[in-house]
Amino acid sequence: METLEIRPYGDPVLRARGEPVREFGAPLRALADRMLATMREARGIGLAAPQVGLPLQLFVLDTGHDPEPLELDGKPVPDPRAVMPLVLANAEVRVLPGEEERMEEGCLSFPGVRGDVARVERVSASFRDADGLPRTLVATGLLARCIQHEHDHCQGVLFIDRMVPAHRLRVEAKVRRLLRETQAGGR
């Protein structure tokens, strides 16, 4: 399957809030499949449409290797592999009561940049699937973190914006270099 180009930090589309997805069905499934192929080729677990140059409220993810159970449409899913990969369009994410957890994150638009980000450990996401059907997902652990990271992309928020200050300082030189490279490449 043909993959898409992942836009690096410095591309203006990464700072733009995505527009709602309005067309569902076969065209959206085809786009989601290309996004998933791109994500897998880059060895990621999530990818948002802005990262491939599309200012849309759309992201895909696959954390099926993570054993954390989840809830989909009010029903428990003990084995996440049964519902992965997921396509989330027009997602609304709510933080649920729980602890905040610091964990190292990376991002496909920031090659070589990693740092700790504090995120809540449990979220609820209301979204439309590729066919436009309304769905609700309650997630914990890595899936909850991935949902927050990719949803942020759709709002023009990047993981470096949420990185703990000490880690942000540590990666600042790499981030500036990436920005210079992107600008030199004409993006």
ChimeraX commands (.cxc) that place a marker at each C-alpha (Angstrom):
marker #1 position 0.00,0.00,0.00 radius 0.5
marker #1 position 1.21,3.49,-0.82 radius 0.5
marker #1 position 2.25,5.45,2.25 radius 0.5
marker #1 position 2.04,9.16,2.95 radius 0.5
marker #1 position 4.77,11.66,3.78 radius 0.5
marker #1 position 5.08,12.42,7.50 radius 0.5
marker #1 position 5.43,16.16,7.97 radius 0.5
marker #1 position 8.30,17.22,10.25 radius 0.5
marker #1 position 8.19,19.85,12.97 radius 0.5
marker #1 position 8.12,23.28,11.40 radius 0.5
marker #1 position 5.47,22.42,8.82 radius 0.5
marker #1 position 2.60,24.87,9.51 radius 0.5
marker #1 position -0.06,22.14,9.21 radius 0.5
marker #1 position 1.16,20.73,12.54 radius 0.5
marker #1 position 0.08,23.91,14.35 radius 0.5
marker #1 position -3.32,24.20,12.65 radius 0.5
marker #1 position -6.52,22.97,14.26 radius 0.5
marker #1 position -8.04,20.29,12.05 radius 0.5
marker #1 position -11.41,20.64,10.37 radius 0.5
marker #1 position -14.15,18.12,11.17 radius 0.5
marker #1 position -14.32,15.03,8.97 radius 0.5
marker #1 position -17.43,15.28,6.80 radius 0.5
marker #1 position -17.07,12.34,4.41 radius 0.5
marker #1 position -17.21,8.80,5.76 radius 0.5
marker #1 position -17.28,5.35,4.23 radius 0.5
marker #1 position -14.96,4.05,1.52 radius 0.5
marker #1 position -12.94,7.28,0.99 radius 0.5
marker #1 position -12.23,7.64,4.72 radius 0.5
marker #1 position -11.42,3.93,5.10 radius 0.5
marker #1 position -8.93,4.23,2.21 radius 0.5
marker #1 position -7.29,7.26,3.82 radius 0.5
marker #1 position -7.17,5.53,7.21 radius 0.5
marker #1 position -5.57,2.46,5.61 radius 0.5
marker #1 position -2.85,4.64,4.07 radius 0.5
marker #1 position -2.31,6.39,7.40 radius 0.5
marker #1 position -2.02,3.03,9.16 radius 0.5
marker #1 position 0.48,1.79,6.56 radius 0.5
marker #1 position 2.49,5.00,7.04 radius 0.5
marker #1 position 2.36,4.66,10.82 radius 0.5
marker #1 position 3.49,1.05,10.72 radius 0.5
marker #1 position 6.30,1.73,8.25 radius 0.5
marker #1 position 7.56,4.44,10.63 radius 0.5
marker #1 position 7.18,2.05,13.59 radius 0.5
marker #1 position 4.63,4.22,15.36 radius 0.5
marker #1 position 1.54,3.41,17.40 radius 0.5
marker #1 position -0.51,6.46,16.38 radius 0.5
marker #1 position -0.71,8.98,13.56 radius 0.5
marker #1 position -2.88,12.08,13.15 radius 0.5
marker #1 position -4.03,13.49,9.82 radius 0.5
marker #1 position -2.12,16.79,10.31 radius 0.5
marker #1 position 1.08,14.74,10.46 radius 0.5
marker #1 position 0.49,13.70,6.85 radius 0.5
marker #1 position -0.47,17.20,5.73 radius 0.5
marker #1 position -4.24,16.89,6.12 radius 0.5
marker #1 position -5.84,19.43,8.49 radius 0.5
marker #1 position -8.56,17.07,9.70 radius 0.5
marker #1 position -9.88,15.87,13.06 radius 0.5
marker #1 position -8.77,12.33,12.33 radius 0.5
marker #1 position -6.26,9.91,13.79 radius 0.5
marker #1 position -5.44,6.23,13.72 radius 0.5
marker #1 position -3.79,4.09,16.35 radius 0.5
marker #1 position -2.82,0.57,17.19 radius 0.5
marker #1 position -1.74,-0.31,20.71 radius 0.5
marker #1 position -2.91,-3.91,20.42 radius 0.5
marker #1 position 0.36,-5.13,21.93 radius 0.5
marker #1 position -0.56,-3.36,25.19 radius 0.5
marker #1 position -2.47,-5.69,27.57 radius 0.5
marker #1 position -4.56,-2.92,29.20 radius 0.5
marker #1 position -8.27,-3.73,28.81 radius 0.5
marker #1 position -10.57,-1.05,27.44 radius 0.5
marker #1 position -14.25,-0.36,27.06 radius 0.5
marker #1 position -15.87,0.21,23.66 radius 0.5
marker #1 position -19.48,1.39,23.41 radius 0.5
marker #1 position -20.08,0.48,27.05 radius 0.5
marker #1 position -18.78,-3.09,26.73 radius 0.5
marker #1 position -15.51,-4.36,28.18 radius 0.5
marker #1 position -12.86,-5.46,25.69 radius 0.5
marker #1 position -10.42,-7.65,27.64 radius 0.5
marker #1 position -8.08,-8.14,24.66 radius 0.5
marker #1 position -7.39,-4.86,22.80 radius 0.5
marker #1 position -6.15,-6.77,19.74 radius 0.5
marker #1 position -9.80,-7.62,19.06 radius 0.5
marker #1 position -10.60,-3.99,18.13 radius 0.5
marker #1 position -7.27,-2.70,16.81 radius 0.5
marker #1 position -6.43,-0.73,14.78 radius 0.5
marker #1 position -8.80,2.13,15.60 radius 0.5
marker #1 position -9.86,5.05,13.41 radius 0.5
marker #1 position -11.12,8.07,15.35 radius 0.5
marker #1 position -12.78,10.94,13.50 radius 0.5
marker #1 position -14.05,14.11,15.18 radius 0.5
marker #1 position -13.00,12.81,18.59 radius 0.5
marker #1 position -13.97,14.58,21.78 radius 0.5
marker #1 position -11.67,13.49,24.60 radius 0.5
marker #1 position -12.54,13.82,28.28 radius 0.5
marker #1 position -10.14,13.29,31.14 radius 0.5
marker #1 position -11.52,10.85,33.71 radius 0.5
marker #1 position -10.68,10.86,37.41 radius 0.5
marker #1 position -7.31,9.30,38.06 radius 0.5
marker #1 position -3.66,9.95,38.54 radius 0.5
marker #1 position -1.38,11.88,36.24 radius 0.5
marker #1 position 1.54,9.84,35.01 radius 0.5
marker #1 position 4.86,10.94,33.54 radius 0.5
marker #1 position 6.16,8.82,30.71 radius 0.5
marker #1 position 8.62,9.23,27.88 radius 0.5
marker #1 position 7.01,10.02,24.53 radius 0.5
marker #1 position 8.26,10.43,21.02 radius 0.5
marker #1 position 6.54,11.62,17.87 radius 0.5
marker #1 position 6.87,10.63,14.23 radius 0.5
marker #1 position 7.05,14.34,13.29 radius 0.5
marker #1 position 10.03,14.76,15.66 radius 0.5
marker #1 position 12.56,12.08,14.68 radius 0.5
marker #1 position 15.13,11.54,17.41 radius 0.5
marker #1 position 13.31,13.70,19.98 radius 0.5
marker #1 position 11.97,12.05,23.13 radius 0.5
marker #1 position 11.01,13.39,26.53 radius 0.5
marker #1 position 8.73,12.93,29.52 radius 0.5
marker #1 position 5.15,14.14,29.22 radius 0.5
marker #1 position 2.65,14.15,32.09 radius 0.5
marker #1 position -0.78,12.90,31.04 radius 0.5
marker #1 position -3.81,11.52,32.85 radius 0.5
marker #1 position -3.98,7.74,32.98 radius 0.5
marker #1 position -7.65,7.38,31.98 radius 0.5
marker #1 position -9.75,9.04,29.26 radius 0.5
marker #1 position -13.06,8.73,27.48 radius 0.5
marker #1 position -13.29,9.47,23.76 radius 0.5
marker #1 position -16.49,9.99,21.80 radius 0.5
marker #1 position -15.82,9.75,18.07 radius 0.5
marker #1 position -17.07,8.55,14.72 radius 0.5
marker #1 position -15.53,5.50,13.11 radius 0.5
marker #1 position -14.58,5.28,9.42 radius 0.5
marker #1 position -18.20,4.55,8.50 radius 0.5
marker #1 position -19.46,7.54,10.49 radius 0.5
marker #1 position -20.94,5.48,13.31 radius 0.5
marker #1 position -20.82,7.15,16.74 radius 0.5
marker #1 position -18.59,5.26,19.18 radius 0.5
marker #1 position -17.38,5.73,22.75 radius 0.5
marker #1 position -14.10,4.42,24.09 radius 0.5
marker #1 position -12.80,4.38,27.66 radius 0.5
marker #1 position -9.08,3.73,27.83 radius 0.5
marker #1 position -6.26,3.54,30.34 radius 0.5
marker #1 position -2.49,3.23,30.14 radius 0.5
marker #1 position -0.72,3.44,26.79 radius 0.5
marker #1 position -3.95,3.67,24.78 radius 0.5
marker #1 position -5.15,6.63,26.88 radius 0.5
marker #1 position -1.77,8.33,26.38 radius 0.5
marker #1 position -1.84,7.67,22.63 radius 0.5
marker #1 position -5.38,9.07,22.31 radius 0.5
marker #1 position -4.34,12.25,24.12 radius 0.5
marker #1 position -1.18,12.64,22.00 radius 0.5
marker #1 position -2.97,12.16,18.66 radius 0.5
marker #1 position -6.00,14.24,19.67 radius 0.5
marker #1 position -3.58,17.05,20.59 radius 0.5
marker #1 position -2.18,16.90,17.04 radius 0.5
marker #1 position -5.68,17.52,15.68 radius 0.5
marker #1 position -5.88,20.65,17.87 radius 0.5
marker #1 position -2.48,21.99,16.74 radius 0.5
marker #1 position -0.85,21.04,20.06 radius 0.5
marker #1 position 2.45,19.15,19.96 radius 0.5
marker #1 position 4.01,16.87,22.54 radius 0.5
marker #1 position 6.87,19.31,23.10 radius 0.5
marker #1 position 4.23,21.79,24.34 radius 0.5
marker #1 position 3.32,19.33,27.11 radius 0.5
marker #1 position 6.82,18.04,27.81 radius 0.5
marker #1 position 8.02,18.51,31.40 radius 0.5
marker #1 position 10.24,21.62,31.52 radius 0.5
marker #1 position 13.51,19.83,32.32 radius 0.5
marker #1 position 13.07,17.49,29.34 radius 0.5
marker #1 position 11.98,20.35,27.06 radius 0.5
marker #1 position 15.24,22.13,27.86 radius 0.5
marker #1 position 17.19,18.95,27.21 radius 0.5
marker #1 position 15.75,18.51,23.69 radius 0.5
marker #1 position 15.62,22.19,22.72 radius 0.5
marker #1 position 18.75,22.03,20.53 radius 0.5
marker #1 position 17.39,19.01,18.60 radius 0.5
marker #1 position 14.03,20.75,18.14 radius 0.5
marker #1 position 15.69,23.93,16.82 radius 0.5
marker #1 position 17.82,21.87,14.42 radius 0.5
marker #1 position 14.74,20.04,13.14 radius 0.5
marker #1 position 12.97,23.36,12.60 radius 0.5
marker #1 position 15.97,24.75,10.65 radius 0.5
marker #1 position 16.10,21.61,8.48 radius 0.5
marker #1 position 12.37,21.82,7.76 radius 0.5
marker #1 position 12.60,25.52,6.88 radius 0.5
marker #1 position 15.66,24.92,4.68 radius 0.5
marker #1 position 13.71,22.22,2.83 radius 0.5
marker #1 position 11.10,24.76,1.75 radius 0.5
marker #1 position 8.22,23.66,3.97 radius 0.5
marker link #1:1,2 radius 0.2
marker link #1:2,3 radius 0.2
marker link #1:3,4 radius 0.2
marker link #1:4,5 radius 0.2
marker link #1:5,6 radius 0.2
marker link #1:6,7 radius 0.2
marker link #1:7,8 radius 0.2
marker link #1:8,9 radius 0.2
marker link #1:9,10 radius 0.2
marker link #1:10,11 radius 0.2
marker link #1:11,12 radius 0.2
marker link #1:12,13 radius 0.2
marker link #1:13,14 radius 0.2
marker link #1:14,15 radius 0.2
marker link #1:15,16 radius 0.2
marker link #1:16,17 radius 0.2
marker link #1:17,18 radius 0.2
marker link #1:18,19 radius 0.2
marker link #1:19,20 radius 0.2
marker link #1:20,21 radius 0.2
marker link #1:21,22 radius 0.2
marker link #1:22,23 radius 0.2
marker link #1:23,24 radius 0.2
marker link #1:24,25 radius 0.2
marker link #1:25,26 radius 0.2
marker link #1:26,27 radius 0.2
marker link #1:27,28 radius 0.2
marker link #1:28,29 radius 0.2
marker link #1:29,30 radius 0.2
marker link #1:30,31 radius 0.2
marker link #1:31,32 radius 0.2
marker link #1:32,33 radius 0.2
marker link #1:33,34 radius 0.2
marker link #1:34,35 radius 0.2
marker link #1:35,36 radius 0.2
marker link #1:36,37 radius 0.2
marker link #1:37,38 radius 0.2
marker link #1:38,39 radius 0.2
marker link #1:39,40 radius 0.2
marker link #1:40,41 radius 0.2
marker link #1:41,42 radius 0.2
marker link #1:42,43 radius 0.2
marker link #1:43,44 radius 0.2
marker link #1:44,45 radius 0.2
marker link #1:45,46 radius 0.2
marker link #1:46,47 radius 0.2
marker link #1:47,48 radius 0.2
marker link #1:48,49 radius 0.2
marker link #1:49,50 radius 0.2
marker link #1:50,51 radius 0.2
marker link #1:51,52 radius 0.2
marker link #1:52,53 radius 0.2
marker link #1:53,54 radius 0.2
marker link #1:54,55 radius 0.2
marker link #1:55,56 radius 0.2
marker link #1:56,57 radius 0.2
marker link #1:57,58 radius 0.2
marker link #1:58,59 radius 0.2
marker link #1:59,60 radius 0.2
marker link #1:60,61 radius 0.2
marker link #1:61,62 radius 0.2
marker link #1:62,63 radius 0.2
marker link #1:63,64 radius 0.2
marker link #1:64,65 radius 0.2
marker link #1:65,66 radius 0.2
marker link #1:66,67 radius 0.2
marker link #1:67,68 radius 0.2
marker link #1:68,69 radius 0.2
marker link #1:69,70 radius 0.2
marker link #1:70,71 radius 0.2
marker link #1:71,72 radius 0.2
marker link #1:72,73 radius 0.2
marker link #1:73,74 radius 0.2
marker link #1:74,75 radius 0.2
marker link #1:75,76 radius 0.2
marker link #1:76,77 radius 0.2
marker link #1:77,78 radius 0.2
marker link #1:78,79 radius 0.2
marker link #1:79,80 radius 0.2
marker link #1:80,81 radius 0.2
marker link #1:81,82 radius 0.2
marker link #1:82,83 radius 0.2
marker link #1:83,84 radius 0.2
marker link #1:84,85 radius 0.2
marker link #1:85,86 radius 0.2
marker link #1:86,87 radius 0.2
marker link #1:87,88 radius 0.2
marker link #1:88,89 radius 0.2
marker link #1:89,90 radius 0.2
marker link #1:90,91 radius 0.2
marker link #1:91,92 radius 0.2
marker link #1:92,93 radius 0.2
marker link #1:93,94 radius 0.2
marker link #1:94,95 radius 0.2
marker link #1:95,96 radius 0.2
marker link #1:96,97 radius 0.2
marker link #1:97,98 radius 0.2
marker link #1:98,99 radius 0.2
marker link #1:99,100 radius 0.2
marker link #1:100,101 radius 0.2
marker link #1:101,102 radius 0.2
marker link #1:102,103 radius 0.2
marker link #1:103,104 radius 0.2
marker link #1:104,105 radius 0.2
marker link #1:105,106 radius 0.2
marker link #1:106,107 radius 0.2
marker link #1:107,108 radius 0.2
marker link #1:108,109 radius 0.2
marker link #1:109,110 radius 0.2
marker link #1:110,111 radius 0.2
marker link #1:111,112 radius 0.2
marker link #1:112,113 radius 0.2
marker link #1:113,114 radius 0.2
marker link #1:114,115 radius 0.2
marker link #1:115,116 radius 0.2
marker link #1:116,117 radius 0.2
marker link #1:117,118 radius 0.2
marker link #1:118,119 radius 0.2
marker link #1:119,120 radius 0.2
marker link #1:120,121 radius 0.2
marker link #1:121,122 radius 0.2
marker link #1:122,123 radius 0.2
marker link #1:123,124 radius 0.2
marker link #1:124,125 radius 0.2
marker link #1:125,126 radius 0.2
marker link #1:126,127 radius 0.2
marker link #1:127,128 radius 0.2
marker link #1:128,129 radius 0.2
marker link #1:129,130 radius 0.2
marker link #1:130,131 radius 0.2
marker link #1:131,132 radius 0.2
marker link #1:132,133 radius 0.2
marker link #1:133,134 radius 0.2
marker link #1:134,135 radius 0.2
marker link #1:135,136 radius 0.2
marker link #1:136,137 radius 0.2
marker link #1:137,138 radius 0.2
marker link #1:138,139 radius 0.2
marker link #1:139,140 radius 0.2
marker link #1:140,141 radius 0.2
marker link #1:141,142 radius 0.2
marker link #1:142,143 radius 0.2
marker link #1:143,144 radius 0.2
marker link #1:144,145 radius 0.2
marker link #1:145,146 radius 0.2
marker link #1:146,147 radius 0.2
marker link #1:147,148 radius 0.2
marker link #1:148,149 radius 0.2
marker link #1:149,150 radius 0.2
marker link #1:150,151 radius 0.2
marker link #1:151,152 radius 0.2
marker link #1:152,153 radius 0.2
marker link #1:153,154 radius 0.2
marker link #1:154,155 radius 0.2
marker link #1:155,156 radius 0.2
marker link #1:156,157 radius 0.2
marker link #1:157,158 radius 0.2
marker link #1:158,159 radius 0.2
marker link #1:159,160 radius 0.2
marker link #1:160,161 radius 0.2
marker link #1:161,162 radius 0.2
marker link #1:162,163 radius 0.2
marker link #1:163,164 radius 0.2
marker link #1:164,165 radius 0.2
marker link #1:165,166 radius 0.2
marker link #1:166,167 radius 0.2
marker link #1:167,168 radius 0.2
marker link #1:168,169 radius 0.2
marker link #1:169,170 radius 0.2
marker link #1:170,171 radius 0.2
marker link #1:171,172 radius 0.2
marker link #1:172,173 radius 0.2
marker link #1:173,174 radius 0.2
marker link #1:174,175 radius 0.2
marker link #1:175,176 radius 0.2
marker link #1:176,177 radius 0.2
marker link #1:177,178 radius 0.2
marker link #1:178,179 radius 0.2
marker link #1:179,180 radius 0.2
marker link #1:180,181 radius 0.2
marker link #1:181,182 radius 0.2
marker link #1:182,183 radius 0.2
marker link #1:183,184 radius 0.2
marker link #1:184,185 radius 0.2
marker link #1:185,186 radius 0.2
marker link #1:186,187 radius 0.2
view
